[in-house]
Amino acid sequence: MVGLPYDFLTNPLGAVRQTFEKSVASSPTDVDPAAIFRGKDWGAVDLFHDFLFVKGGLAQVPSIDASSMRWLQPNTLVRFRGMVQDMLGNELYVGAFKDGSSWRTNKFSDFCPIQLPPACETQLWERQLFHCVPVPGQNSWVTETKSIPSTQNVSSSASQHEGKRGRGSEDEDMNLNEESDNGDLISSPNAKKQKEHENTCSSSCLSDDLMDHGNDSGLGSGDSNNPTCLVKIYDLPESHLKLNDVFEFIGIYTFDPVLAVHKDDSDDPMFELFEDPTVDLPPSKVPRLHCLICRKLDTQDFLSNSLVFESLSTVVRGIRESLLSHLTAILGNDELAAQYLLLHFLSRVRAQVEVMSVGKLSLNLTGFTKESASIFGHQLTGVIQKLLPFTQDITLTLDYLNTATLQPRRNNKTGRLVAGVLQLAQGTHLTINETCMQSGTLSSNGIENARLLKNLLELQKVEYDFEYYKLEMAADVQLLILSEAKSSILPADLVLPFSPGSVPATNATSEDLQAWRWYLATMRSLPCSIEPEMNLTLQDEMVASMQEDKSLGCAELNRWLTMTELISASFGEKNLSLEHWQMIKELERLRKDRLKEKAR
């Protein structure tokens, strides 16, 4: 038997409400159906999941951005990719209500489609609110993947806003999704009239207001090309979404001028009961997305497409050599610096063990001056932006340290988290240029900023200021420091004197860049393991190394082990080998020889 042809793209609420009414009709008559479905899905999300990921409908779903918001229709299916910048807590809303003898749902929408009578029987449900922003430092080459994402790590979520009503809404019709004779879902005349009104307001207000909003209201890092978004999520554990996680949300887009009505201008007593916690995120500037499905993204999801090879190891070695050759040219034919830079690019925090961040590998390239930084530093930061999806650059000066706001902080008056420079997504690359640093006196804010940067470098943690207490948040940020001498502010894991032999003059094709991006994203995510026999061999090697060099300590040997894991990953291998250990020992010998030579 063929089911109803739901219009998932332009009328998703039709599928939601009709599936709810069918589920209510099939529920036991002696049980309150509205209570049964509180916090649960009744089959609507499964329909959307099938449409998006089985039937290939995801490619038809538009993304929210400044250009699309000029033509996006309210109550249509959209998607948004961004970082969770603030968690606004939970909110109550009218999830179900009785219309005569029938129960209807108000899930996935901002307000009830009819004016509820005072004695109307209702059910209050709960949803979670998240303010999401474009990923800080996202580079322009990043595009949405064209391939259909895996169904793994895909979560269903519903969201809904409680029944706030403005003036002039009494005549709205409940039958927004009336079934026609041929089975199609159509809108009622009143709903169409309302939709036309919303579209007019959306095009005239939203497109203009979005262009001129700033960060004075804590709107995060959105800009005119990449708006922020208020995401409303249901039916998921609170721990599923974490601060600074990067997600793709697929759900119902809403823009409604009714929500912009000030509390004092409304006759509805429900305003007194349900205070809007997002008053500084007006719907005329920040779109709402009622989430049906969300999935956590990693770096590979931001590539234009995935590459598949029959002989992975052979291809990986070829890409590795071409990338190393390009990095060597960028660095003025400094092959040793290119080798260390590749390991740095592949590093990531694999585990947090007390005060240790296992897997990180910060790098300090010394020997830079203002002049050489303008040449080699500019070339280097340029290639980093072309290779990695999320990058940030900081030119560290005395004035910057004294005046910058690096620490995210909670504004307890508004209840909002004000983003700082160091609120970054996992996997972000941060380049710090110290060549412009001058002597002077640090203010108290400068000292605090220097401490925050040092903690991020050494511990991979960022301290958030919640006014009455501080909270450390785990991070995964690759740090590269360019300086004239060894940085006294940021003691990196590795210090390498930069020794260029020529001015770089390189160019990479789009095919090269695509292959290198895939390589770095894929090799960085490879798991790493050590066979029992190899583990014993490495222990013997470490003991022998400490006997040869009495200055070697546990910290340096642990770093060697991390570097061995990284060089194994650079060849596309998941297991450590003695050959890779010997390669790291040789690289370290060359690095220490260069340090001694520069010290003379």
Secondary structure, 3 states (H helix, E strand, C coil): CCCCCCCCCCCHHHHHHHHHHHHHHCCCCCCCHHHHCCCCCCCHHHHHHHHHHHCCHHHHCCECCCCHHHCCCCCEEEEEEEEEEEEEEEEEEEEEEEECCEEEECCCCCCCCCCCCCCCCEEEEEEEEEEEECCCCECCCCCCCCCCCCCCCEEECCCCCCCCCCCCCCCCCCCCCEECCCCCEECCHHHHHHHHHHHHHHHHHHHHHHHHCCCCCCCCCCCCCCCCEEEEECCCCCCCCCCCCEEEEEEEEECCHHHHCCHHHCCCCHHHHCCCCCCCCCCCCCCEEEEEEEEECCHHHHCCCCCCCCCHHHHHHHHHHHHHHHHHHHCCCCHHHHHHHHHHHHCCCCEEECCEEECCCCEEEECCCHHHHHHHHHHHHHHHHHHCCEEEEEECCHHHHHHCCCCCEEECCCCEEECCCCCCCCCEEEEEECCCCCCCCCCHHHHHHHHHHHHHHHHCEEEEECCCCEEEEECCEEEEEECCCCCCCCCCCEEEECCCCCCCCCCCCHHHHHHHHHHHHHHHCCCCECCHHHHHHHHHHHHHHHHHCCCCCHHHHHHHHHHHHHHHHHCCCCECCHHHHHHHHHHHHHHHHHHHHHHC
